[in-house]
Amino acid sequence: MSSPRRKPKPKVLLDEGLPPRRSFSKLNDYCDVKHVSNDLGKGGSTDVEVYAFACKQERILVVINKKHFRPRVKKDDMTIIGISAEFDDVQMDAKLLSKINNLKPNGYRGKYYRITR
């Protein structure tokens, strides 16, 4: 008997305002996580470029500067999660994991989620 197929890990892109991905141990265990500047060398990219890259790579984009990104979400483009900078790294890790873990596949596209205190 063959083993059950694992579903692919959700892909996540952390904007450069967030800590490096090594700060998110739980999220890294569950998702394929990349950081805009630390992993991809795209620091200094515009918001438009970052979101276009997230869409091209089919990655959920996680940002701090929520007001700049929220208007960019389109129905067929990737979801954006805006998270408050008030959380420390451990809290961000737990909150992001909880949100992404609870997304249905249709929640990966065309949505904007906000995580605040």
N, C-alpha and C positions, 0 to 999 in steps of 0.2 A: 504494500500500500504506500502510495506517495504521500509526502508530508504536505500539509495545506500551504497554499501560496501566501506569502507575506504581501501585504499591501505596501506599495512604495511609500517611503518616508515623505512627508510633506517637505517642500523646499521653501526655505525662508531666507530673506535678505535683510540684514540689519543695516539701517542707515548710519552714516558716519557719526552722528550725534550720540549713538549708543555705545556702550562699552564693547570691547572686542568679544568675539564669540566664545572665547575660553572662559568668560565670566558667566556663561549660561550652560552649566554642566547638564542639567535636566533637559533643557531644550535641545542640546546637541545629541543627547541619547535618543531622542524621539524624532528629530528632524535633521535634514541636511541643511546646515546653517552656514551662511557666508556673510562676511562683513564687507561693506562697500570699500572702505579704505584699507583695513588690515589684511584682508584676504585677496581682494581683487585689484588693489592699487588704483581705485577710482575716486580717491579723496578729492574734494573740490569740485566734483560734478554738480551740475545744476539739478534741481528737483525733477525737472522734465527728463533729464538724462538718466537719473537714478530710477525713476518709475518705468521708463522705457526699457531699461536693462532688466528690471524685475519682471516685466511682462514678457520680454524675449526669453528669459531663462525660466519662465513659469514659476516664479518665486513669490510667496506672500511677502509683502514689504512691511517692515516694522519701523516706525518713525517716532521721533519725539515732537518735531515741529508739525503738529497735526493740522493747523489751519492752512498751511501751504499745500498739503497733500490731499486733503479731503475732496476738494473740487475736481481732482484729477481722475477719480474712480469712475470708470465706465462699465457698462453692463458686462461686456465680454473680456475686460482686462482683469488683471490680478487684484486680489483683495489687499487692502491696506489696514494695518492695525496701528492705531496711534496710542502710545502709552505715555503716562505721566512721568516726568523726570523726577517726581517726588519719591519714587520707589528706589530702594537700594538695589544692587545687582541681584541679590538672592530673591527679593520680592519680585523683581521684574521676571526673573527666570521662572518662578512658580506661576505668576499670573499669565505669562505668555504660553507656557506649556498647557495650562488649564484651558485657555481660550482655543489654542490650535488643536488640542486633543479633542475638544468638543465640537469642532467644525465638521459639518457634513461635507461631502465632496462639492456640493453646489455653493458652499461657503467660501471656497477658494477663489472665486471669481466675482467681480462686480460688487463687492461689499466693502463697507468701511466700518470698522469696529473701534471703539474707544475704551481704553482701560484707565480708569482714574480711581482715586481714593474714594 
